[in-house]
Amino acid sequence: MKRHLINLFLSGIIAVYSKDVNAQSGNVKVTATPGEKKIEVTIDDKPFTALIYPDSLEKPVLYPIYAADGELITRGFPLAPRLKEPVDHPHHIGLWLNYESVNGLDFWNNSSAIPAEKKAHYGWINNTKITDTRSGTKGAVAYEAQWQNIQKQVLLRETTTLLFSGKGTIRIIDRITTLTAELDVAMPDIKDGFLGLRVARELELPSKEVREYADANGIVTKVKPSEDASISGNYITSEGKEGDAAWGTRAKWCLLYGKKGNDSISIAIIDHPENVGYPTYWHARGYGLFAANPLGQKVFSNGKEVLNYSLKKGESVTFRYRVVINAAAQRLTAAELNDLSGEFAGVR
């Protein structure tokens, strides 16, 4: 019965999804390799991405991610470092979803770099079951996961559906995640969260200054200035904020674009109108962290807004995000992104 309900749920999502992004209908192949805890996704026989969830990682992630022209849009470090790329923030891997404070545990900053004696202050997201995979004109992966402390006590149960499509120059990932509290859960207002993407070096924003960033545990990371002329990224939001000014502002979508290879690469993250905190605040950093954080409002609003989110035992909340990747002569326009945003508003 549970499997039947999951299949009905996926079929309903994919039916809406197929209508919404009908223009993007290449052949999506989803291939699971359970022994490696990896599910690979290709579109028209070209690599797109993979869901990886090995025991060595503190969370499941989509990594790596390719544009349609074969360019990698994600940073390689720490899993596959590439020449000249930065090696800060080892917890920034591919595309992921977690939060800096869940009942006092830091899920966001947890990584293999955290000393064993400090691990009790951090949380893990363990993928417990792949519930479905689909290939075809649209691809899908559904899984269940547990947000746990070091004693493996479950704070939140997660069900996530990832939907994949693409044709020509465009690729789309839709993520629908439901979190259900296994006990009373507090997610107080804090900076680091929620949906995160760490991009390739070329898509960073140029900088001549050393940047310093501190997490909730007081750990400071220094990011060196970019001296490479190939670094060409820029942000623009649906509200017209550009560059570093996009950080800490609300918008229904945010676009990061820059030159990589022979094309202009566009990466847009689109918020959903039913999400908590819509339109989200953007934790969009020049050094390559591109994140939407609807729960951390105090730091972004200079204290004018505060959202200390919580769930009682048994309560659930659902978050929906769309990631659009385009490789073409020109970046995606605001009109194109508004159309994609309007389509995404119909995904339930």
C-alpha positions, 0 to 999 in steps of 0.5 A: 500500500505504501509503495502504491501511494508513493507511485500515485504521488510521483505520477501526480507530480510528474503529470503536472511537471510534464505539462509545465516544462513540456518544452524540455523533454529530452530522454532522461535515463536514471541508473541506480548503483546501490553498491556505490550508493549512487544514482546517475542521471543522463539526458540524451546520453549526456551526463547531468548529475548523480545523487550520491549518499555514501556513508562517508558524507554527512548528507545526500547530495547531487554531485557533480552537475553538468550543463548541457554543453558538458561544462561542470557547474559544481566545484570539485573540492573536496571529492575531486579537487581541480586545479586552482579551485578554492578549498574553503568550506569542505561541507559545500558539496554539489547541491544539498538541503540542510540547516545550521541549527536543528535542536542546537545541532549544526547540520550545515557545517558538518563535514569530514574536517570536523574533529571527532571530539566536536562531532557531537555538536553536529547532525547527519542526514542519512539516506535510508531508502530509495523509494522510486526511480523513473526514466523517460521524457522526465526522470525522477528519484525519490528517497527517504532520509533521517536527520540524526544526532551522533547517537542516531536519534532521529529528529526529522524524517525526510521524504524527497522527490527529485525531478529531472528534465532537459532539452537543447541548452537547458537542464532543470532539477525540481526538488520537493522535500517534506520534513516530519518531526519525530519529536519537538524540533526548533529551527531558530533563525540563523544564517547558514541554510537551506538549499545550497549549491557550490559552483565552479571557480569560473562562476564566482564573482571577481574579488580583490579582497580577502573574505572572512566568514564565521559559522555559529560555532565561531569557526572562521574561514578565510577566502582568498581574493580571486586573481584569475581572469576567467572568474566572471560570475554575477548575480541578479534577482527578480527584484533587480539586485545585482552582484554582491548586493543580491546577498541578504535580499528577498526575491522569487528567483536569483540568477548566477551567470558567467562565462565558462568554456564557450558558453554563458552559463546561467544557474537560477534557483526559483522559490515556490510561493507555498514555501515558508518565508516566500519570497526567500532571502538569498544567502548568495556569496561571491565566493561560489556559495549560492543558497536560498535560506527562508528560515534565517531572516534576522541577519539578512534584515539587520534584525528587522525580521525574525523567524524562529521556526519550529515543528511539534512532534508529528507536524510536517512542512514541505519545501519546493525549489527549482534549479535551472541551468542553461548553456548558451550564447546569452544568459537567461533573461528575466522574462524567461525566468519569470515564465519558468517561475510561473510554471513552477508555481503549479508544481505541488 
